[in-house]
Amino acid sequence: MEIGHKEQKKKGTFFVEENGETLAKLEYFHSAPDEITIYHTEVNAKLHGKHIGDKLVEAVVNFARENGVKVVPTCSFANKVIDRTPEYQDVLA
């Protein structure tokens, strides 16, 4: 399953679409020049059990590393995933 990414002005979304329908998304905004804040993660029931939410968090972690930004996970799901994954700790603000 492919994860897409779009960014417009100060907001961005990582998402999974199927037949034009958004089935999962992780939303963030640029809270500082070198920082993004994850504020929402949502996965459609059709994808439950497939760890798509974890894959969205992984995509944002990779994005943060590639772009030299830190992450503030105010979304409880994203915070839980980052907290339980030691190799993601380097991106925390």
N, C-alpha and C positions, 0 to 999 in steps of 0.2 A: 504494500500500500504506500503510495507516494504522498509525502508531506509537502504542501505548497507553502509559500511565504509571500506576503505582500505587506508593503509599508507605505503609508501615506501621511505626509507631514510628520507629526510626532508619535503616531500610533502605528502598531503593526500587529499582524496576525499570522500564526502558523496554523495550517488547516488541512483537513482531509475532505475531499469532495468525491462524490460518486454520482454520475449522471446529472451533474449540475446542482446537486444537493450537498450542502455543507453538513457533514456528519460528525465532525470534531473540530474544535478550535481552541487555541490558546492565544489570549490577547495581552498586549503589553503597551506601555507608552514610555517615551524617553523622559525620565524624571530628572536627568542632569546630562551634561554633555558626554559623560563617560559611564552612564548608568541607565538601565531599563528596569521598569517595575512590571512584573507579571501580576495582573489583577483578575484574570478570569480564565478558567479552563472548563470546557464542556465537551462531553462525548455522548453521542446519540446511543440509545439503547441497542440499536442494531450492531454496534461495535463493542459492547461491553464484554469483558473477558479477553480481549485481544491486546491489552496493554497499550492501546493507542495513546492514552493520556501520558504514559511514561515516555512514549516515542516523541510526543510533542515537546515535553520538557527536555528531552535529549537534544532535539533540534534547536531549541532556544539556547541551551548551554553551548552547543557548537557555534551558533551564531555569535554569542557573547565572546567566546574565545577568538573567533576569526576577526571580530571587529574591535577587540580591545575594550569591551565594556563589562561592567559588573552588573549583577542581577539582584534585585530586591523582590523576593517572592511573597507578595501580600495575599495571593490566592492560596487558600489552605491546601489544596491538592498539590500545586507546584512546590509549595514549601515542604510538604511531607516527602515528596519524591527527592528533592534536592537534599533534604536533611538526612535521609536514609541511604544516600549514595555518596560514599566518601570521595569518589573521583570527581564529583561536581562542586566540591567545597571551594575550589579555587576561583569560581566565578561569583561568589557571594560578595555583596558590597559590605 
